[in-house]
Amino acid sequence: PSPLGERQTAAGTMTKVCLREQLLAEDLISGPAVVVEHTATTVLHSGDSLVVGDHGELIITLEVPA
């Protein structure tokens, strides 16, 4: 999906911002990213990933530090 824009985090990293309502099944987002919607904000850190399920659910995989 195309990001809505970018924001700078407190750590100085530029992070893409995606609108939840624009996400479709099987869309994949890799962190760092922020997914915004009316009632929630989902934050993906570097190394994390998100895929949208068949019913619109967000399936998030977190990077596990070694």
mmCIF file of the N, C-alpha and C atoms, coordinates in Angstrom:
data_MODEL
# 
_entry.id   MODEL 
# 
loop_
_atom_site.group_PDB 
_atom_site.id 
_atom_site.type_symbol 
_atom_site.label_atom_id 
_atom_site.label_alt_id 
_atom_site.label_comp_id 
_atom_site.label_asym_id 
_atom_site.label_entity_id 
_atom_site.label_seq_id 
_atom_site.pdbx_PDB_ins_code 
_atom_site.Cartn_x 
_atom_site.Cartn_y 
_atom_site.Cartn_z 
_atom_site.occupancy 
_atom_site.B_iso_or_equiv 
_atom_site.pdbx_formal_charge 
_atom_site.auth_seq_id 
_atom_site.auth_comp_id 
_atom_site.auth_asym_id 
_atom_site.auth_atom_id 
_atom_site.pdbx_PDB_model_num 
ATOM 1   N N  . PRO A 1 1  ? 0.828   -1.207  0.000  1.00 0.00 ? 1  PRO A N  1 
ATOM 2   C CA . PRO A 1 1  ? 0.000   0.000   0.000  1.00 0.00 ? 1  PRO A CA 1 
ATOM 3   C C  . PRO A 1 1  ? 0.863   1.258   0.000  1.00 0.00 ? 1  PRO A C  1 
ATOM 4   N N  . SER A 1 2  ? 0.343   2.307   -0.546 1.00 0.00 ? 2  SER A N  1 
ATOM 5   C CA . SER A 1 2  ? 1.061   3.575   -0.550 1.00 0.00 ? 2  SER A CA 1 
ATOM 6   C C  . SER A 1 2  ? 0.915   4.247   0.803  1.00 0.00 ? 2  SER A C  1 
ATOM 7   N N  . PRO A 1 3  ? 2.028   4.689   1.382  1.00 0.00 ? 3  PRO A N  1 
ATOM 8   C CA . PRO A 1 3  ? 1.932   5.386   2.669  1.00 0.00 ? 3  PRO A CA 1 
ATOM 9   C C  . PRO A 1 3  ? 1.173   6.705   2.522  1.00 0.00 ? 3  PRO A C  1 
ATOM 10  N N  . LEU A 1 4  ? 0.513   7.105   3.590  1.00 0.00 ? 4  LEU A N  1 
ATOM 11  C CA . LEU A 1 4  ? -0.179  8.386   3.646  1.00 0.00 ? 4  LEU A CA 1 
ATOM 12  C C  . LEU A 1 4  ? 0.849   9.517   3.679  1.00 0.00 ? 4  LEU A C  1 
ATOM 13  N N  . GLY A 1 5  ? 1.993   9.226   4.273  1.00 0.00 ? 5  GLY A N  1 
ATOM 14  C CA . GLY A 1 5  ? 3.063   10.203  4.399  1.00 0.00 ? 5  GLY A CA 1 
ATOM 15  C C  . GLY A 1 5  ? 4.154   9.643   5.289  1.00 0.00 ? 5  GLY A C  1 
ATOM 16  N N  . GLU A 1 6  ? 4.963   10.539  5.842  1.00 0.00 ? 6  GLU A N  1 
ATOM 17  C CA . GLU A 1 6  ? 6.025   10.134  6.756  1.00 0.00 ? 6  GLU A CA 1 
ATOM 18  C C  . GLU A 1 6  ? 6.034   11.067  7.955  1.00 0.00 ? 6  GLU A C  1 
ATOM 19  N N  . ARG A 1 7  ? 6.510   10.523  9.085  1.00 0.00 ? 7  ARG A N  1 
ATOM 20  C CA . ARG A 1 7  ? 6.674   11.312  10.304 1.00 0.00 ? 7  ARG A CA 1 
ATOM 21  C C  . ARG A 1 7  ? 8.036   11.015  10.885 1.00 0.00 ? 7  ARG A C  1 
ATOM 22  N N  . GLN A 1 8  ? 8.583   11.990  11.571 1.00 0.00 ? 8  GLN A N  1 
ATOM 23  C CA . GLN A 1 8  ? 9.849   11.770  12.254 1.00 0.00 ? 8  GLN A CA 1 
ATOM 24  C C  . GLN A 1 8  ? 9.543   11.361  13.688 1.00 0.00 ? 8  GLN A C  1 
ATOM 25  N N  . THR A 1 9  ? 10.162  10.274  14.139 1.00 0.00 ? 9  THR A N  1 
ATOM 26  C CA . THR A 1 9  ? 9.958   9.800   15.506 1.00 0.00 ? 9  THR A CA 1 
ATOM 27  C C  . THR A 1 9  ? 10.837  10.594  16.465 1.00 0.00 ? 9  THR A C  1 
ATOM 28  N N  . ALA A 1 10 ? 10.632  10.382  17.751 1.00 0.00 ? 10 ALA A N  1 
ATOM 29  C CA . ALA A 1 10 ? 11.450  11.037  18.771 1.00 0.00 ? 10 ALA A CA 1 
ATOM 30  C C  . ALA A 1 10 ? 12.918  10.653  18.630 1.00 0.00 ? 10 ALA A C  1 
ATOM 31  N N  . ALA A 1 11 ? 13.183  9.454   18.094 1.00 0.00 ? 11 ALA A N  1 
ATOM 32  C CA . ALA A 1 11 ? 14.560  8.995   17.902 1.00 0.00 ? 11 ALA A CA 1 
ATOM 33  C C  . ALA A 1 11 ? 15.178  9.570   16.625 1.00 0.00 ? 11 ALA A C  1 
ATOM 34  N N  . GLY A 1 12 ? 14.394  10.328  15.861 1.00 0.00 ? 12 GLY A N  1 
ATOM 35  C CA . GLY A 1 12 ? 14.912  10.945  14.650 1.00 0.00 ? 12 GLY A CA 1 
ATOM 36  C C  . GLY A 1 12 ? 14.753  10.104  13.397 1.00 0.00 ? 12 GLY A C  1 
ATOM 37  N N  . THR A 1 13 ? 14.100  8.957   13.500 1.00 0.00 ? 13 THR A N  1 
ATOM 38  C CA . THR A 1 13 ? 13.893  8.072   12.356 1.00 0.00 ? 13 THR A CA 1 
ATOM 39  C C  . THR A 1 13 ? 12.664  8.514   11.571 1.00 0.00 ? 13 THR A C  1 
ATOM 40  N N  . MET A 1 14 ? 12.779  8.531   10.239 1.00 0.00 ? 14 MET A N  1 
ATOM 41  C CA . MET A 1 14 ? 11.614  8.814   9.405  1.00 0.00 ? 14 MET A CA 1 
ATOM 42  C C  . MET A 1 14 ? 10.802  7.530   9.275  1.00 0.00 ? 14 MET A C  1 
ATOM 43  N N  . THR A 1 15 ? 9.522   7.618   9.567  1.00 0.00 ? 15 THR A N  1 
ATOM 44  C CA . THR A 1 15 ? 8.646   6.455   9.607  1.00 0.00 ? 15 THR A CA 1 
ATOM 45  C C  . THR A 1 15 ? 7.457   6.671   8.691  1.00 0.00 ? 15 THR A C  1 
ATOM 46  N N  . LYS A 1 16 ? 7.145   5.660   7.861  1.00 0.00 ? 16 LYS A N  1 
ATOM 47  C CA . LYS A 1 16 ? 5.984   5.796   6.974  1.00 0.00 ? 16 LYS A CA 1 
ATOM 48  C C  . LYS A 1 16 ? 4.698   5.662   7.787  1.00 0.00 ? 16 LYS A C  1 
ATOM 49  N N  . VAL A 1 17 ? 3.678   6.388   7.353  1.00 0.00 ? 17 VAL A N  1 
ATOM 50  C CA . VAL A 1 17 ? 2.377   6.388   8.015  1.00 0.00 ? 17 VAL A CA 1 
ATOM 51  C C  . VAL A 1 17 ? 1.347   5.862   7.025  1.00 0.00 ? 17 VAL A C  1 
ATOM 52  N N  . CYS A 1 18 ? 0.607   4.832   7.428  1.00 0.00 ? 18 CYS A N  1 
ATOM 53  C CA . CYS A 1 18 ? -0.411  4.222   6.574  1.00 0.00 ? 18 CYS A CA 1 
ATOM 54  C C  . CYS A 1 18 ? -1.781  4.380   7.214  1.00 0.00 ? 18 CYS A C  1 
ATOM 55  N N  . LEU A 1 19 ? -2.800  4.546   6.402  1.00 0.00 ? 19 LEU A N  1 
ATOM 56  C CA . LEU A 1 19 ? -4.176  4.669   6.866  1.00 0.00 ? 19 LEU A CA 1 
ATOM 57  C C  . LEU A 1 19 ? -4.831  3.295   6.830  1.00 0.00 ? 19 LEU A C  1 
ATOM 58  N N  . ARG A 1 20 ? -5.305  2.838   7.969  1.00 0.00 ? 20 ARG A N  1 
ATOM 59  C CA . ARG A 1 20 ? -5.867  1.489   8.099  1.00 0.00 ? 20 ARG A CA 1 
ATOM 60  C C  . ARG A 1 20 ? -6.987  1.230   7.093  1.00 0.00 ? 20 ARG A C  1 
ATOM 61  N N  . GLU A 1 21 ? -7.824  2.227   6.865  1.00 0.00 ? 21 GLU A N  1 
ATOM 62  C CA . GLU A 1 21 ? -8.964  2.057   5.974  1.00 0.00 ? 21 GLU A CA 1 
ATOM 63  C C  . GLU A 1 21 ? -8.555  1.778   4.528  1.00 0.00 ? 21 GLU A C  1 
ATOM 64  N N  . GLN A 1 22 ? -7.314  2.079   4.166  1.00 0.00 ? 22 GLN A N  1 
ATOM 65  C CA . GLN A 1 22 ? -6.847  1.851   2.804  1.00 0.00 ? 22 GLN A CA 1 
ATOM 66  C C  . GLN A 1 22 ? -6.186  0.486   2.622  1.00 0.00 ? 22 GLN A C  1 
ATOM 67  N N  . LEU A 1 23 ? -6.013  -0.262  3.712  1.00 0.00 ? 23 LEU A N  1 
ATOM 68  C CA . LEU A 1 23 ? -5.341  -1.557  3.636  1.00 0.00 ? 23 LEU A CA 1 
ATOM 69  C C  . LEU A 1 23 ? -6.303  -2.633  3.150  1.00 0.00 ? 23 LEU A C  1 
ATOM 70  N N  . LEU A 1 24 ? -5.789  -3.500  2.279  1.00 0.00 ? 24 LEU A N  1 
ATOM 71  C CA . LEU A 1 24 ? -6.578  -4.593  1.723  1.00 0.00 ? 24 LEU A CA 1 
ATOM 72  C C  . LEU A 1 24 ? -5.964  -5.938  2.110  1.00 0.00 ? 24 LEU A C  1 
ATOM 73  N N  . ALA A 1 25 ? -6.747  -7.005  1.999  1.00 0.00 ? 25 ALA A N  1 
ATOM 74  C CA . ALA A 1 25 ? -6.256  -8.349  2.303  1.00 0.00 ? 25 ALA A CA 1 
ATOM 75  C C  . ALA A 1 25 ? -4.950  -8.608  1.553  1.00 0.00 ? 25 ALA A C  1 
ATOM 76  N N  . GLU A 1 26 ? -4.007  -9.193  2.242  1.00 0.00 ? 26 GLU A N  1 
ATOM 77  C CA . GLU A 1 26 ? -2.688  -9.576  1.748  1.00 0.00 ? 26 GLU A CA 1 
ATOM 78  C C  . GLU A 1 26 ? -1.714  -8.408  1.598  1.00 0.00 ? 26 GLU A C  1 
ATOM 79  N N  . ASP A 1 27 ? -2.128  -7.173  1.941  1.00 0.00 ? 27 ASP A N  1 
ATOM 80  C CA . ASP A 1 27 ? -1.161  -6.072  1.947  1.00 0.00 ? 27 ASP A CA 1 
ATOM 81  C C  . ASP A 1 27 ? -0.099  -6.370  2.998  1.00 0.00 ? 27 ASP A C  1 
ATOM 82  N N  . LEU A 1 28 ? 1.132   -6.000  2.701  1.00 0.00 ? 28 LEU A N  1 
ATOM 83  C CA . LEU A 1 28 ? 2.264   -6.238  3.592  1.00 0.00 ? 28 LEU A CA 1 
ATOM 84  C C  . LEU A 1 28 ? 2.946   -4.917  3.883  1.00 0.00 ? 28 LEU A C  1 
ATOM 85  N N  . ILE A 1 29 ? 3.226   -4.666  5.155  1.00 0.00 ? 29 ILE A N  1 
ATOM 86  C CA . ILE A 1 29 ? 3.942   -3.464  5.574  1.00 0.00 ? 29 ILE A CA 1 
ATOM 87  C C  . ILE A 1 29 ? 5.112   -3.900  6.437  1.00 0.00 ? 29 ILE A C  1 
ATOM 88  N N  . SER A 1 30 ? 6.279   -3.375  6.142  1.00 0.00 ? 30 SER A N  1 
ATOM 89  C CA . SER A 1 30 ? 7.474   -3.652  6.943  1.00 0.00 ? 30 SER A CA 1 
ATOM 90  C C  . SER A 1 30 ? 7.807   -2.413  7.753  1.00 0.00 ? 30 SER A C  1 
ATOM 91  N N  . GLY A 1 31 ? 8.224   -2.638  9.006  1.00 0.00 ? 31 GLY A N  1 
ATOM 92  C CA . GLY A 1 31 ? 8.580   -1.535  9.882  1.00 0.00 ? 31 GLY A CA 1 
ATOM 93  C C  . GLY A 1 31 ? 9.922   -0.938  9.534  1.00 0.00 ? 31 GLY A C  1 
ATOM 94  N N  . PRO A 1 32 ? 10.171  0.270   9.940  1.00 0.00 ? 32 PRO A N  1 
ATOM 95  C CA . PRO A 1 32 ? 9.328   1.054   10.835 1.00 0.00 ? 32 PRO A CA 1 
ATOM 96  C C  . PRO A 1 32 ? 8.133   1.663   10.097 1.00 0.00 ? 32 PRO A C  1 
ATOM 97  N N  . ALA A 1 33 ? 6.993   1.614   10.760 1.00 0.00 ? 33 ALA A N  1 
ATOM 98  C CA . ALA A 1 33 ? 5.773   2.174   10.181 1.00 0.00 ? 33 ALA A CA 1 
ATOM 99  C C  . ALA A 1 33 ? 4.753   2.403   11.288 1.00 0.00 ? 33 ALA A C  1 
ATOM 100 N N  . VAL A 1 34 ? 3.793   3.273   10.977 1.00 0.00 ? 34 VAL A N  1 
ATOM 101 C CA . VAL A 1 34 ? 2.675   3.525   11.877 1.00 0.00 ? 34 VAL A CA 1 
ATOM 102 C C  . VAL A 1 34 ? 1.404   3.363   11.053 1.00 0.00 ? 34 VAL A C  1 
ATOM 103 N N  . VAL A 1 35 ? 0.457   2.591   11.574 1.00 0.00 ? 35 VAL A N  1 
ATOM 104 C CA . VAL A 1 35 ? -0.848  2.427   10.932 1.00 0.00 ? 35 VAL A CA 1 
ATOM 105 C C  . VAL A 1 35 ? -1.848  3.172   11.814 1.00 0.00 ? 35 VAL A C  1 
ATOM 106 N N  . VAL A 1 36 ? -2.516  4.163   11.229 1.00 0.00 ? 36 VAL A N  1 
ATOM 107 C CA . VAL A 1 36 ? -3.457  4.976   12.001 1.00 0.00 ? 36 VAL A CA 1 
ATOM 108 C C  . VAL A 1 36 ? -4.879  4.694   11.566 1.00 0.00 ? 36 VAL A C  1 
ATOM 109 N N  . GLU A 1 37 ? -5.774  4.784   12.549 1.00 0.00 ? 37 GLU A N  1 
ATOM 110 C CA . GLU A 1 37 ? -7.210  4.682   12.299 1.00 0.00 ? 37 GLU A CA 1 
ATOM 111 C C  . GLU A 1 37 ? -7.905  5.522   13.350 1.00 0.00 ? 37 GLU A C  1 
ATOM 112 N N  . HIS A 1 38 ? -9.218  5.610   13.261 1.00 0.00 ? 38 HIS A N  1 
ATOM 113 C CA . HIS A 1 38 ? -9.978  6.502   14.139 1.00 0.00 ? 38 HIS A CA 1 
ATOM 114 C C  . HIS A 1 38 ? -9.780  6.196   15.625 1.00 0.00 ? 38 HIS A C  1 
ATOM 115 N N  . THR A 1 39 ? -9.736  4.926   15.994 1.00 0.00 ? 39 THR A N  1 
ATOM 116 C CA . THR A 1 39 ? -9.702  4.571   17.422 1.00 0.00 ? 39 THR A CA 1 
ATOM 117 C C  . THR A 1 39 ? -8.409  3.917   17.886 1.00 0.00 ? 39 THR A C  1 
ATOM 118 N N  . ALA A 1 40 ? -7.419  3.791   17.006 1.00 0.00 ? 40 ALA A N  1 
ATOM 119 C CA . ALA A 1 40 ? -6.193  3.098   17.410 1.00 0.00 ? 40 ALA A CA 1 
ATOM 120 C C  . ALA A 1 40 ? -5.010  3.522   16.546 1.00 0.00 ? 40 ALA A C  1 
ATOM 121 N N  . THR A 1 41 ? -3.825  3.284   17.079 1.00 0.00 ? 41 THR A N  1 
ATOM 122 C CA . THR A 1 41 ? -2.578  3.481   16.348 1.00 0.00 ? 41 THR A CA 1 
ATOM 123 C C  . THR A 1 41 ? -1.746  2.231   16.541 1.00 0.00 ? 41 THR A C  1 
ATOM 124 N N  . THR A 1 42 ? -1.248  1.659   15.447 1.00 0.00 ? 42 THR A N  1 
ATOM 125 C CA . THR A 1 42 ? -0.410  0.468   15.505 1.00 0.00 ? 42 THR A CA 1 
ATOM 126 C C  . THR A 1 42 ? 0.998   0.859   15.084 1.00 0.00 ? 42 THR A C  1 
ATOM 127 N N  . VAL A 1 43 ? 1.984   0.539   15.933 1.00 0.00 ? 43 VAL A N  1 
ATOM 128 C CA . VAL A 1 43 ? 3.368   0.909   15.680 1.00 0.00 ? 43 VAL A CA 1 
ATOM 129 C C  . VAL A 1 43 ? 4.164   -0.338  15.331 1.00 0.00 ? 43 VAL A C  1 
ATOM 130 N N  . LEU A 1 44 ? 4.882   -0.276  14.218 1.00 0.00 ? 44 LEU A N  1 
ATOM 131 C CA . LEU A 1 44 ? 5.788   -1.351  13.819 1.00 0.00 ? 44 LEU A CA 1 
ATOM 132 C C  . LEU A 1 44 ? 7.205   -0.813  13.912 1.00 0.00 ? 44 LEU A C  1 
ATOM 133 N N  . HIS A 1 45 ? 8.032   -1.480  14.683 1.00 0.00 ? 45 HIS A N  1 
ATOM 134 C CA . HIS A 1 45 ? 9.424   -1.093  14.803 1.00 0.00 ? 45 HIS A CA 1 
ATOM 135 C C  . HIS A 1 45 ? 10.227  -1.706  13.656 1.00 0.00 ? 45 HIS A C  1 
ATOM 136 N N  . SER A 1 46 ? 11.433  -1.233  13.468 1.00 0.00 ? 46 SER A N  1 
ATOM 137 C CA . SER A 1 46 ? 12.310  -1.768  12.439 1.00 0.00 ? 46 SER A CA 1 
ATOM 138 C C  . SER A 1 46 ? 12.445  -3.278  12.633 1.00 0.00 ? 46 SER A C  1 
ATOM 139 N N  . GLY A 1 47 ? 12.250  -4.040  11.567 1.00 0.00 ? 47 GLY A N  1 
ATOM 140 C CA . GLY A 1 47 ? 12.316  -5.497  11.630 1.00 0.00 ? 47 GLY A CA 1 
ATOM 141 C C  . GLY A 1 47 ? 10.971  -6.170  11.822 1.00 0.00 ? 47 GLY A C  1 
ATOM 142 N N  . ASP A 1 48 ? 9.963   -5.440  12.302 1.00 0.00 ? 48 ASP A N  1 
ATOM 143 C CA . ASP A 1 48 ? 8.621   -5.993  12.450 1.00 0.00 ? 48 ASP A CA 1 
ATOM 144 C C  . ASP A 1 48 ? 7.910   -5.960  11.097 1.00 0.00 ? 48 ASP A C  1 
ATOM 145 N N  . SER A 1 49 ? 6.881   -6.793  10.937 1.00 0.00 ? 49 SER A N  1 
ATOM 146 C CA . SER A 1 49 ? 6.102   -6.768  9.702  1.00 0.00 ? 49 SER A CA 1 
ATOM 147 C C  . SER A 1 49 ? 4.630   -7.016  10.019 1.00 0.00 ? 49 SER A C  1 
ATOM 148 N N  . LEU A 1 50 ? 3.796   -6.599  9.098  1.00 0.00 ? 50 LEU A N  1 
ATOM 149 C CA . LEU A 1 50 ? 2.351   -6.715  9.249  1.00 0.00 ? 50 LEU A CA 1 
ATOM 150 C C  . LEU A 1 50 ? 1.784   -7.175  7.917  1.00 0.00 ? 50 LEU A C  1 
ATOM 151 N N  . VAL A 1 51 ? 0.873   -8.124  7.977  1.00 0.00 ? 51 VAL A N  1 
ATOM 152 C CA . VAL A 1 51 ? 0.122   -8.522  6.780  1.00 0.00 ? 51 VAL A CA 1 
ATOM 153 C C  . VAL A 1 51 ? -1.354  -8.439  7.141  1.00 0.00 ? 51 VAL A C  1 
ATOM 154 N N  . VAL A 1 52 ? -2.168  -8.019  6.185  1.00 0.00 ? 52 VAL A N  1 
ATOM 155 C CA . VAL A 1 52 ? -3.608  -7.909  6.408  1.00 0.00 ? 52 VAL A CA 1 
ATOM 156 C C  . VAL A 1 52 ? -4.245  -9.238  6.039  1.00 0.00 ? 52 VAL A C  1 
ATOM 157 N N  . GLY A 1 53 ? -5.018  -9.801  6.982  1.00 0.00 ? 53 GLY A N  1 
ATOM 158 C CA . GLY A 1 53 ? -5.685  -11.077 6.765  1.00 0.00 ? 53 GLY A CA 1 
ATOM 159 C C  . GLY A 1 53 ? -6.916  -10.941 5.883  1.00 0.00 ? 53 GLY A C  1 
ATOM 160 N N  . ASP A 1 54 ? -7.515  -12.073 5.544  1.00 0.00 ? 54 ASP A N  1 
ATOM 161 C CA . ASP A 1 54 ? -8.679  -12.120 4.653  1.00 0.00 ? 54 ASP A CA 1 
ATOM 162 C C  . ASP A 1 54 ? -9.885  -11.357 5.183  1.00 0.00 ? 54 ASP A C  1 
ATOM 163 N N  . HIS A 1 55 ? -9.968  -11.172 6.507  1.00 0.00 ? 55 HIS A N  1 
ATOM 164 C CA . HIS A 1 55 ? -11.111 -10.494 7.122  1.00 0.00 ? 55 HIS A CA 1 
ATOM 165 C C  . HIS A 1 55 ? -10.748 -9.095  7.604  1.00 0.00 ? 55 HIS A C  1 
ATOM 166 N N  . GLY A 1 56 ? -9.581  -8.582  7.169  1.00 0.00 ? 56 GLY A N  1 
ATOM 167 C CA . GLY A 1 56 ? -9.155  -7.240  7.538  1.00 0.00 ? 56 GLY A CA 1 
ATOM 168 C C  . GLY A 1 56 ? -8.339  -7.158  8.814  1.00 0.00 ? 56 GLY A C  1 
ATOM 169 N N  . GLU A 1 57 ? -8.102  -8.305  9.446  1.00 0.00 ? 57 GLU A N  1 
ATOM 170 C CA . GLU A 1 57 ? -7.318  -8.298  10.687 1.00 0.00 ? 57 GLU A CA 1 
ATOM 171 C C  . GLU A 1 57 ? -5.844  -8.032  10.380 1.00 0.00 ? 57 GLU A C  1 
ATOM 172 N N  . LEU A 1 58 ? -5.164  -7.390  11.325 1.00 0.00 ? 58 LEU A N  1 
ATOM 173 C CA . LEU A 1 58 ? -3.741  -7.100  11.181 1.00 0.00 ? 58 LEU A CA 1 
ATOM 174 C C  . LEU A 1 58 ? -2.951  -8.215  11.863 1.00 0.00 ? 58 LEU A C  1 
ATOM 175 N N  . ILE A 1 59 ? -2.141  -8.930  11.097 1.00 0.00 ? 59 ILE A N  1 
ATOM 176 C CA . ILE A 1 59 ? -1.326  -10.016 11.627 1.00 0.00 ? 59 ILE A CA 1 
ATOM 177 C C  . ILE A 1 59 ? 0.103   -9.499  11.694 1.00 0.00 ? 59 ILE A C  1 
ATOM 178 N N  . ILE A 1 60 ? 0.596   -9.316  12.916 1.00 0.00 ? 60 ILE A N  1 
ATOM 179 C CA . ILE A 1 60 ? 1.887   -8.681  13.127 1.00 0.00 ? 60 ILE A CA 1 
ATOM 180 C C  . ILE A 1 60 ? 2.916   -9.704  13.567 1.00 0.00 ? 60 ILE A C  1 
ATOM 181 N N  . THR A 1 61 ? 4.077   -9.653  12.932 1.00 0.00 ? 61 THR A N  1 
ATOM 182 C CA . THR A 1 61 ? 5.211   -10.496 13.308 1.00 0.00 ? 61 THR A CA 1 
ATOM 183 C C  . THR A 1 61 ? 6.291   -9.573  13.847 1.00 0.00 ? 61 THR A C  1 
ATOM 184 N N  . LEU A 1 62 ? 6.694   -9.820  15.094 1.00 0.00 ? 62 LEU A N  1 
ATOM 185 C CA . LEU A 1 62 ? 7.714   -9.003  15.731 1.00 0.00 ? 62 LEU A CA 1 
ATOM 186 C C  . LEU A 1 62 ? 9.084   -9.600  15.515 1.00 0.00 ? 62 LEU A C  1 
ATOM 187 N N  . GLU A 1 63 ? 10.072  -8.740  15.279 1.00 0.00 ? 63 GLU A N  1 
ATOM 188 C CA . GLU A 1 63 ? 11.446  -9.199  15.182 1.00 0.00 ? 63 GLU A CA 1 
ATOM 189 C C  . GLU A 1 63 ? 11.914  -9.556  16.583 1.00 0.00 ? 63 GLU A C  1 
ATOM 190 N N  . VAL A 1 64 ? 12.492  -10.714 16.732 1.00 0.00 ? 64 VAL A N  1 
ATOM 191 C CA . VAL A 1 64 ? 13.017  -11.156 18.034 1.00 0.00 ? 64 VAL A CA 1 
ATOM 192 C C  . VAL A 1 64 ? 14.510  -10.896 18.048 1.00 0.00 ? 64 VAL A C  1 
ATOM 193 N N  . PRO A 1 65 ? 14.967  -10.027 18.959 1.00 0.00 ? 65 PRO A N  1 
ATOM 194 C CA . PRO A 1 65 ? 16.406  -9.749  19.009 1.00 0.00 ? 65 PRO A CA 1 
ATOM 195 C C  . PRO A 1 65 ? 17.213  -11.009 19.311 1.00 0.00 ? 65 PRO A C  1 
ATOM 196 N N  . ALA A 1 66 ? 18.369  -11.117 18.686 1.00 0.00 ? 66 ALA A N  1 
ATOM 197 C CA . ALA A 1 66 ? 19.221  -12.291 18.896 1.00 0.00 ? 66 ALA A CA 1 
ATOM 198 C C  . ALA A 1 66 ? 19.953  -12.206 20.221 1.00 0.00 ? 66 ALA A C  1 
# 
